[in-house]
Amino acid sequence: MSDTKYWIALNDVLDVGPVTAKKLLALYRKPEKIFNASYKELAGIPGIGPKKAKNIKGFEGWEKIDTQLKTLESKNVNVVTLDDTGYPELLKNMEDSPIVLYTKGSVQKEDRFAIAVVGSRKYSSYGRFAVEKLSAELTSLGFTIVSGMARGIDTLAHTTAVNSGGRTIAVLGSGIDVPYPPENKMLMEKISCSGCVITEFPPGTQPERENFPRRNRLISGLSLGVLVIEATADSGSLITASCAADQGKEVFAVPGNINSANSAGTNELIKNGVKLVRNVEDIIEELAPILKGFIKTKTKAMVELTVDEQRLCDIMTAEPKHVDVLSRESSMPASRVLGILLGLELKGVAKQTEGKKFFLV
């Protein structure tokens, strides 16, 4: 029996969620050893008890899993376990990260630089403008766009990323073989070719209401931060923002018309202290400490620099540095450095903050 089969079985056992499964894996290392353990041994583990031990020992879905694996292989669906090298790096740090993911496409190393873009299912022309502009700009800088494949803002974010030639990750609230909404089936196929479609739900799982809050924690978990664009006061995208905050991730919001119900949620987020976003630079500025080296590499590849400009870029990072520090590190007069920095600003490579501090964008 393959190791993958045991992982799926553990994932499918009734009342054994990700936290409990990871606790058992910490004790037994491999899922096969969990199923081979005695009922008495399992029942005696704190937090497991008789009920969960009975569910593990009485699991009867082995034949179903065999059929699933054959079907998944025929449809080019990958089963990625917590133990696999292909498991998303950012998810591993989550307490309740799934032990099994079903994917079409693959998660790449560069996807660790991802921004989630979420919002209302019904959007205004302003919302469309904002999501297309910001998603395209983030994609051009090399960020992966993560969203939930829902109608509205989610679909626009995915579509913009695909059309811009960038990477995007779609997180489903259904099985990998149940496209939802149905009209996004072709978009899902496009994403699987140039990005990744991910779900923690077994094949055949229908898009039930209770699945989506679980999906939302993965959207934020796969990202460095969550950008909310147009959200009503009761929008599901606010759950994603809450998940991000709980996970220690950044939350961003695009301000909207104070008379628009579609912006009530985003405006409330801003009122409560999340970062107001007017342009992509606002996101970069907030994430600067995390992005050291990333934006620098992308920037150097996008524009042609003079020798002196390159010299400054080599010592600059996404973290602001005072002009005097740059002068000392480059062994150039401060007046000369200021002139070069002006040129870099005009080329969109550098940006000035307060107190004559500059950083790469």
C-alpha positions as CSV (number, residue, x, y, z in Angstrom):
1,M,0.0,0.0,0.0
2,S,1.5,3.4,-1.0
3,D,2.4,6.0,1.5
4,T,0.1,8.5,-0.2
5,K,-2.9,6.3,0.4
6,Y,-2.3,6.5,4.2
7,W,-1.9,10.2,4.1
8,I,-5.3,10.5,2.3
9,A,-6.9,8.1,4.7
10,L,-5.7,10.1,7.7
11,N,-7.0,13.3,6.0
12,D,-10.4,11.6,5.5
13,V,-10.9,10.1,9.0
14,L,-14.0,11.6,10.7
15,D,-13.3,14.1,13.5
16,V,-9.5,14.1,12.8
17,G,-8.7,17.5,11.6
18,P,-5.4,19.0,10.6
19,V,-4.3,19.9,14.1
20,T,-5.1,16.4,15.5
21,A,-3.5,14.8,12.4
22,K,-0.3,16.8,12.9
23,K,-0.2,15.9,16.5
24,L,-0.4,12.2,15.6
25,L,2.3,12.6,12.9
26,A,4.6,14.2,15.5
27,L,4.3,11.0,17.6
28,Y,4.3,8.4,14.8
29,R,6.2,10.2,12.0
30,K,4.4,8.3,9.3
31,P,0.6,7.9,8.8
32,E,0.9,4.2,8.2
33,K,2.2,3.7,11.8
34,I,-0.9,5.6,13.1
35,F,-3.2,3.1,11.4
36,N,-1.1,0.2,12.6
37,A,-1.2,1.4,16.2
38,S,-3.6,-0.4,18.6
39,Y,-7.0,1.1,19.6
40,K,-5.8,1.1,23.3
41,E,-2.6,3.0,22.4
42,L,-4.4,5.6,20.3
43,A,-7.2,6.1,22.8
44,G,-4.7,6.8,25.5
45,I,-3.2,9.7,23.7
46,P,-4.3,13.1,25.2
47,G,-6.7,14.8,22.8
48,I,-7.4,11.6,20.8
49,G,-9.6,9.5,23.2
50,P,-11.9,6.6,22.5
51,K,-14.0,8.3,19.8
52,K,-11.2,9.4,17.5
53,A,-9.3,6.2,18.1
54,K,-12.4,4.2,17.0
55,N,-12.7,6.3,13.9
56,I,-9.1,5.7,12.9
57,K,-9.2,1.9,13.6
58,G,-12.6,1.6,11.9
59,F,-11.7,3.6,8.8
60,E,-13.2,1.8,5.8
61,G,-12.5,4.1,2.8
62,W,-9.5,2.2,1.4
63,E,-11.1,1.0,-1.8
64,K,-12.6,4.4,-2.4
65,I,-9.1,5.9,-2.1
66,D,-7.7,3.4,-4.6
67,T,-10.3,4.5,-7.1
68,Q,-9.6,8.1,-6.4
69,L,-5.9,7.8,-6.9
70,K,-6.4,6.2,-10.3
71,T,-8.9,8.9,-11.3
72,L,-6.6,11.7,-10.1
73,E,-3.6,10.3,-12.0
74,S,-5.7,10.1,-15.2
75,K,-6.7,13.8,-14.8
76,N,-3.1,15.0,-14.0
77,V,-4.0,15.9,-10.4
78,N,-1.2,15.8,-7.9
79,V,-1.6,14.7,-4.3
80,V,0.8,16.8,-2.2
81,T,1.4,15.8,1.4
82,L,2.8,17.8,4.3
83,D,6.0,15.7,4.0
84,D,6.5,16.4,0.3
85,T,9.1,19.0,-1.0
86,G,6.4,20.4,-3.2
87,Y,4.2,21.4,-0.2
88,P,3.8,25.3,-0.2
89,E,6.5,26.8,2.0
90,L,4.2,29.5,3.5
91,L,1.5,26.9,4.6
92,K,3.9,24.8,6.6
93,N,4.0,27.4,9.4
94,M,0.2,27.3,9.9
95,E,-1.0,25.4,13.0
96,D,-3.9,24.0,11.0
97,S,-2.3,23.5,7.6
98,P,-3.8,20.6,5.7
99,I,-1.8,17.4,5.7
100,V,-3.0,16.7,2.1
101,L,-3.5,19.1,-0.8
102,Y,-4.9,18.2,-4.2
103,T,-3.3,20.4,-7.0
104,K,-3.4,20.9,-10.7
105,G,-0.2,22.7,-11.8
106,S,2.5,23.2,-9.2
107,V,3.6,25.6,-6.6
108,Q,7.0,27.1,-7.4
109,K,9.7,28.5,-5.2
110,E,8.9,32.1,-6.3
111,D,5.3,31.7,-5.2
112,R,6.4,32.5,-1.7
113,F,6.3,36.1,-2.9
114,A,2.5,36.1,-3.2
115,I,-0.3,38.6,-2.5
116,A,-3.9,37.6,-2.0
117,V,-6.4,39.7,-3.9
118,V,-10.0,39.3,-2.7
119,G,-13.3,41.2,-2.6
120,S,-16.9,41.3,-3.4
121,R,-18.7,39.1,-5.9
122,K,-20.5,42.1,-7.2
123,Y,-18.2,44.9,-8.2
124,S,-18.5,48.4,-9.6
125,S,-16.5,49.9,-12.5
126,Y,-14.2,51.4,-9.8
127,G,-13.7,48.0,-8.3
128,R,-12.8,46.5,-11.7
129,F,-10.4,49.3,-12.4
130,A,-8.7,48.9,-9.0
131,V,-8.3,45.1,-9.2
132,E,-7.1,45.1,-12.8
133,K,-4.6,47.9,-12.2
134,L,-3.1,46.6,-8.9
135,S,-3.1,42.9,-10.0
136,A,-1.3,43.8,-13.3
137,E,1.3,45.9,-11.5
138,L,1.9,43.2,-8.8
139,T,2.3,40.6,-11.5
140,S,4.7,42.8,-13.5
141,L,6.9,43.0,-10.3
142,G,7.0,39.2,-10.1
143,F,4.4,38.6,-7.4
144,T,2.1,35.6,-7.6
145,I,-1.6,36.5,-7.2
146,V,-3.6,34.3,-4.9
147,S,-7.4,34.3,-4.8
148,G,-10.4,32.0,-4.3
149,M,-11.9,31.6,-7.8
150,A,-15.2,33.2,-6.7
151,R,-17.3,35.3,-9.0
152,G,-16.4,39.0,-9.0
153,I,-13.1,40.4,-7.7
154,D,-11.5,36.9,-7.3
155,T,-12.2,36.1,-11.0
156,L,-10.9,39.4,-12.2
157,A,-7.7,39.0,-10.1
158,H,-7.0,35.6,-11.6
159,T,-7.8,36.6,-15.1
160,T,-5.6,39.7,-14.9
161,A,-2.7,37.7,-13.7
162,V,-3.1,35.1,-16.5
163,N,-3.5,37.8,-19.2
164,S,-0.4,39.6,-17.9
165,G,1.7,36.5,-18.2
166,G,2.1,36.1,-14.5
167,R,1.5,33.4,-12.0
168,T,-1.7,32.9,-10.0
169,I,-2.9,30.4,-7.4
170,A,-6.6,29.5,-7.1
171,V,-7.8,28.0,-3.9
172,L,-11.0,26.1,-4.1
173,G,-13.8,25.5,-1.6
174,S,-14.7,22.3,-3.4
175,G,-13.0,19.2,-4.8
176,I,-10.4,19.6,-7.5
177,D,-12.9,17.9,-9.9
178,V,-15.7,20.3,-9.0
179,P,-15.1,23.7,-10.7
180,Y,-17.0,26.4,-8.9
181,P,-18.5,28.6,-10.1
182,P,-19.1,26.4,-13.2
183,E,-18.5,29.2,-15.6
184,N,-14.8,29.4,-14.4
185,K,-14.0,25.9,-15.6
186,M,-11.9,27.3,-18.5
187,L,-10.2,29.8,-16.3
188,M,-9.3,27.0,-13.9
189,E,-7.7,25.1,-16.8
190,K,-5.7,28.1,-17.8
191,I,-4.5,28.7,-14.3
192,S,-3.4,25.0,-14.0
193,C,-1.1,25.5,-17.0
194,S,0.7,28.6,-15.8
195,G,0.1,28.6,-12.0
196,C,-1.7,26.2,-9.6
197,V,-5.2,25.2,-8.6
198,I,-5.3,24.0,-4.9
199,T,-7.8,22.5,-2.6
200,E,-7.7,20.6,0.7
201,F,-11.1,18.9,0.0
202,P,-11.2,15.4,-1.4
203,P,-12.4,14.8,-5.0
204,G,-16.2,15.0,-5.4
205,T,-16.6,17.6,-2.5
206,Q,-19.4,20.0,-3.4
207,P,-19.0,23.8,-2.7
208,E,-20.9,23.8,0.6
209,R,-21.1,27.1,2.5
210,E,-19.1,25.8,5.4
211,N,-16.1,25.0,3.1
212,F,-15.4,28.6,2.3
213,P,-14.1,29.9,5.7
214,R,-11.7,26.9,5.6
215,R,-10.6,27.9,2.1
216,N,-10.1,31.5,3.2
217,R,-7.4,30.6,5.7
218,L,-5.4,28.9,2.9
219,I,-5.7,32.0,0.7
220,S,-4.2,34.2,3.4
221,G,-1.8,31.4,4.4
222,L,-0.3,31.2,0.9
223,S,0.3,35.0,0.8
224,L,2.6,37.6,2.4
225,G,-0.5,39.8,2.7
226,V,-4.1,40.2,1.8
227,L,-5.5,43.0,-0.4
228,V,-9.2,43.6,-0.1
229,I,-10.9,45.5,-3.0
230,E,-14.5,46.4,-2.6
231,A,-16.2,44.4,0.2
232,T,-19.6,44.8,1.7
233,A,-20.0,44.8,5.5
234,D,-20.7,41.0,5.6
235,S,-18.4,40.0,2.7
236,G,-16.6,36.7,3.0
237,S,-13.4,38.5,2.0
238,L,-13.4,40.0,5.5
239,I,-13.0,36.5,6.9
240,T,-9.9,36.2,4.7
241,A,-8.6,39.5,6.1
242,S,-9.3,38.2,9.6
243,C,-7.4,35.0,8.9
244,A,-4.5,37.0,7.7
245,A,-4.4,39.1,10.8
246,D,-4.5,35.9,13.0
247,Q,-1.6,34.5,11.0
248,G,0.5,37.6,11.5
249,K,0.1,38.6,7.8
250,E,-0.4,42.1,6.5
251,V,-3.8,43.3,5.5
252,F,-4.4,46.0,2.9
253,A,-7.6,47.7,1.7
254,V,-8.5,50.0,-1.2
255,P,-10.7,52.9,0.0
256,G,-14.1,53.3,-1.7
257,N,-17.1,55.7,-1.9
258,I,-18.5,56.3,1.5
259,N,-22.0,56.0,0.1
260,S,-21.4,52.7,-1.6
261,A,-22.4,49.5,0.3
262,N,-19.7,47.7,-1.8
263,S,-17.1,49.7,0.1
264,A,-18.5,49.5,3.6
265,G,-16.3,46.5,4.5
266,T,-13.0,48.0,3.1
267,N,-13.6,51.4,4.6
268,E,-14.3,49.7,8.0
269,L,-11.0,47.8,7.7
270,I,-9.1,51.1,7.0
271,K,-10.9,52.8,10.0
272,N,-9.7,49.9,12.2
273,G,-6.1,50.4,11.1
274,V,-5.2,48.3,8.1
275,K,-3.0,49.8,5.4
276,L,-4.8,52.0,3.0
277,V,-3.7,51.2,-0.6
278,R,-3.7,53.9,-3.4
279,N,-1.1,52.2,-5.5
280,V,1.2,49.2,-5.6
281,E,4.0,51.2,-3.9
282,D,1.9,51.3,-0.7
283,I,2.0,47.5,-0.6
284,I,5.7,47.4,-1.3
285,E,6.5,49.9,1.4
286,E,4.7,47.9,4.0
287,L,6.4,44.6,3.0
288,A,9.8,46.1,2.4
289,P,11.6,44.2,5.2
290,I,10.4,40.8,3.8
291,L,11.1,41.7,0.2
292,K,14.9,42.2,0.5
293,G,16.5,41.1,-2.7
294,F,13.2,40.2,-4.4
295,I,12.2,43.6,-5.7
296,K,15.9,44.4,-6.4
297,T,16.3,41.5,-8.7
298,K,13.1,42.2,-10.6
299,T,13.9,45.9,-10.9
300,K,17.4,45.4,-12.3
301,A,16.0,43.1,-15.0
302,M,13.3,45.5,-16.1
303,V,15.3,48.7,-16.8
304,E,18.6,49.7,-18.2
305,L,20.9,51.4,-15.7
306,T,24.0,53.5,-16.0
307,V,27.2,52.3,-14.2
308,D,26.7,54.7,-11.3
309,E,23.0,53.8,-11.0
310,Q,23.9,50.2,-11.0
311,R,26.5,50.9,-8.3
312,L,23.8,52.4,-6.1
313,C,21.3,49.7,-6.8
314,D,23.9,47.1,-5.7
315,I,24.0,48.6,-2.2
316,M,20.3,49.5,-1.9
317,T,17.5,47.3,-0.7
318,A,13.7,47.5,-0.2
319,E,14.5,48.9,3.2
320,P,14.9,52.7,3.2
321,K,18.5,54.1,3.6
322,H,19.5,57.7,4.3
323,V,21.4,59.5,1.5
324,D,24.4,59.9,3.8
325,V,24.6,56.2,4.4
326,L,24.4,55.6,0.6
327,S,27.1,58.2,0.1
328,R,29.4,56.5,2.6
329,E,28.7,53.0,1.3
330,S,29.2,54.0,-2.4
331,S,32.2,56.3,-1.7
332,M,30.5,59.0,-3.7
333,P,29.7,62.6,-2.6
334,A,26.1,63.1,-1.2
335,S,25.3,65.6,-3.9
336,R,26.3,63.1,-6.6
337,V,24.3,60.4,-4.9
338,L,21.2,62.6,-4.8
339,G,21.5,63.3,-8.5
340,I,21.7,59.6,-9.3
341,L,18.8,58.8,-7.0
342,L,16.7,61.4,-8.9
343,G,17.4,59.5,-12.1
344,L,16.5,56.2,-10.4
345,E,13.2,57.8,-9.2
346,L,12.4,58.9,-12.8
347,K,13.0,55.4,-14.0
348,G,10.7,54.0,-11.3
349,V,13.5,52.1,-9.7
350,A,13.8,53.9,-6.4
351,K,11.5,55.9,-4.2
352,Q,12.1,58.5,-1.5
353,T,10.5,58.4,1.9
354,E,10.7,61.1,4.7
355,G,14.1,62.3,5.8
356,K,16.0,61.8,2.6
357,K,15.7,58.0,2.8
358,F,15.5,56.0,-0.4
359,F,14.6,52.3,-1.2
360,L,14.2,50.1,-4.3
361,V,10.7,49.5,-5.6
